[in-house]
């Protein structure tokens, strides 16, 4: 049985690696401050090809946290959720049912939120201020990065761009289905004009798996 985890009211700062690595279910991360963390504040990873460490993260709430100047050592996000694969074509759905709400992301060196091969994410009421300061790769210079994912809701978020870089608020890498991303009542957030919303070339995890 997976442990239920609650992480509240902490200051996590000045770390060389990640702030928190989540590989469990029924997790709440709330009212924390993450600052100056080299490889990003929170990582959610599912892996069945190399490390075989734990369960795929599901039913996670990340709420009312502050993320300040993290991720200088990675092109991915303050919050980085992905399925680890050898070839980049892993199944969608191992990481699912994730809520990211009412957080502040301030001057992230790279993308604030990164999602690769995930599904059923609700990203609501967050404030993004000048993400992508380092701008080391095209996919790192934005607030939100999406790759091979489904059912991503972005609602009532606000984004203030860094006008000194080629900032894109929502970066899409590769092809997504027409229903992969839903935008609702956001301010300063729009899809990259080059985003391709077509048939997604990846396999979904079967319902109930």
C-alpha positions in Angstrom: 0.0 0.0 0.0 1.3 3.4 -0.9 1.9 5.8 2.0 -0.1 9.0 2.2 2.2 11.9 2.3 1.7 15.5 3.5 4.5 18.1 3.2 3.4 21.5 4.7 4.9 24.7 6.0 8.6 24.2 5.1 11.4 26.2 3.6 13.5 24.2 1.2 16.4 26.1 -0.3 20.0 26.0 -1.6 20.0 22.4 -2.7 22.1 20.9 -5.5 19.6 18.4 -6.6 15.8 18.3 -6.4 13.7 19.8 -3.6 11.3 16.9 -3.4 11.0 13.6 -5.4 7.5 12.3 -5.4 7.0 8.6 -6.2 3.8 7.9 -4.3 0.0 8.5 -4.3 -2.3 10.7 -2.2 0.2 13.4 -1.7 -0.3 17.0 -0.6 2.5 19.6 -0.9 1.1 22.9 0.6 2.3 26.2 2.0 6.0 25.7 1.3 8.8 27.9 -0.1 11.3 26.4 -2.6 14.2 28.7 -3.4 17.5 28.3 -5.3 17.2 24.6 -6.0 19.5 23.6 -8.8 17.5 20.8 -10.4 14.0 22.0 -9.7 11.7 22.1 -6.7 9.4 19.1 -7.2 9.9 16.1 -9.5 7.2 13.5 -10.2 8.6 10.5 -12.1 7.3 7.1 -13.2 9.9 4.6 -14.3 9.8 0.9 -15.4 12.9 0.8 -17.5 15.9 1.6 -15.3 15.5 2.4 -11.6 12.3 0.5 -10.7 12.1 2.6 -7.5 8.5 3.0 -6.6 4.9 3.6 -7.7 3.9 6.1 -10.4 2.7 9.4 -8.8 -1.1 9.8 -8.8 -3.6 11.9 -6.9 -1.1 14.7 -6.0 -2.1 18.2 -4.9 0.5 21.0 -5.0 -1.1 24.1 -3.5 -0.2 27.5 -2.1 3.5 27.2 -2.5 6.2 29.8 -3.6 8.9 28.8 -6.1 11.7 31.4 -6.3 14.6 31.2 -8.8 14.9 27.5 -9.1 16.0 25.1 -11.9 19.3 26.8 -13.0 20.7 23.3 -13.7 18.0 21.8 -15.8 16.0 22.8 -18.9 12.8 21.5 -17.3 10.6 22.8 -14.6 10.2 23.9 -11.0 7.6 21.2 -11.2 8.7 18.5 -13.5 6.4 15.5 -14.2 7.5 12.8 -16.6 7.5 9.1 -17.5 11.1 7.9 -17.8 11.8 6.0 -21.0 14.7 4.9 -23.1 13.3 6.1 -26.4 11.0 9.0 -25.5 7.8 7.0 -26.5 6.5 5.9 -23.1 2.8 5.4 -22.4 0.6 8.3 -21.3 -1.3 7.9 -18.1 1.2 6.5 -15.5 1.3 9.9 -13.9 -2.3 11.3 -13.6 -4.7 13.2 -11.4 -2.4 16.0 -10.4 -3.7 19.4 -9.2 -1.4 22.4 -9.2 -3.2 25.4 -7.8 -2.7 28.9 -6.2 1.1 28.8 -6.4 3.6 31.6 -7.2 6.5 30.9 -9.6 9.0 33.8 -9.5 11.9 34.1 -12.0 12.3 30.4 -12.7 15.5 30.0 -14.6 13.8 27.6 -17.0 10.2 26.5 -17.4 8.0 26.7 -14.3 5.9 23.5 -15.0 7.0 20.7 -17.3 4.8 17.8 -18.3 5.9 14.8 -20.5 3.7 11.8 -21.1 1.2 12.6 -18.4 -2.6 13.0 -18.2 -5.4 14.6 -16.2 -3.5 17.7 -14.9 -5.5 20.7 -13.5 -3.4 23.8 -13.3 -5.5 26.6 -11.7 -5.0 30.0 -10.2 -1.2 30.1 -10.4 0.9 33.2 -11.0 4.0 33.0 -13.3 6.4 35.9 -13.1 9.2 36.0 -15.6 9.8 32.3 -16.1 12.6 31.1 -18.4 15.4 33.6 -17.4 18.2 31.3 -18.3 16.7 30.4 -21.7 19.2 27.6 -22.5 16.9 25.8 -24.9 13.7 26.7 -26.8 11.6 24.4 -24.7 12.9 26.0 -21.5 11.8 29.6 -22.2 8.2 29.6 -21.0 5.8 29.1 -18.1 4.4 25.7 -19.1 5.9 23.0 -21.3 3.8 20.1 -22.7 5.0 17.0 -24.5 3.0 13.9 -25.5 0.3 14.5 -22.9 -3.5 14.5 -22.6 -6.2 16.3 -20.6 -4.3 19.3 -19.4 -6.5 22.1 -18.0 -5.1 25.6 -17.6 -7.6 27.8 -15.8 -7.4 31.2 -14.2 -3.7 31.4 -14.3 -1.8 34.7 -14.8 1.5 35.0 -16.6 3.9 38.0 -16.7 6.5 37.6 -19.4 10.2 38.3 -19.3 10.4 40.8 -22.2 14.2 40.5 -22.5 13.9 36.9 -23.9 11.9 35.1 -26.6 9.3 34.1 -24.1 6.4 31.7 -24.9 3.9 31.2 -22.1 2.8 27.7 -23.2 5.4 25.6 -25.1 4.2 22.5 -27.0 6.8 20.0 -28.2 5.6 17.6 -30.9 2.0 16.8 -31.8 -0.9 16.8 -29.4 -4.5 15.8 -29.9 -7.1 18.6 -30.3 -8.3 17.9 -26.8 -5.0 17.7 -25.1 -5.0 21.2 -23.7 -7.9 23.3 -22.5 -7.4 27.0 -21.8 -10.0 28.8 -19.7 -10.0 32.4 -18.3 -6.2 32.8 -18.2 -4.3 36.1 -18.4 -1.2 36.4 -20.4 -1.2 32.7 -21.4 -1.6 31.3 -24.9 -0.4 28.5 -27.0 2.8 28.9 -29.0 1.7 29.9 -32.5 3.7 26.9 -33.8 2.0 24.3 -31.7 0.6 21.3 -33.6 -2.6 19.9 -32.2 -3.0 16.7 -34.2 -3.1 13.0 -33.6 -0.8 12.0 -30.7 1.6 9.2 -31.5 1.7 7.5 -28.1 -0.3 4.8 -26.3 -2.6 5.5 -23.4 -2.7 3.3 -20.4 -5.9 1.3 -20.3 -8.6 2.5 -18.0 -8.3 1.1 -14.5 -4.6 0.2 -14.9 
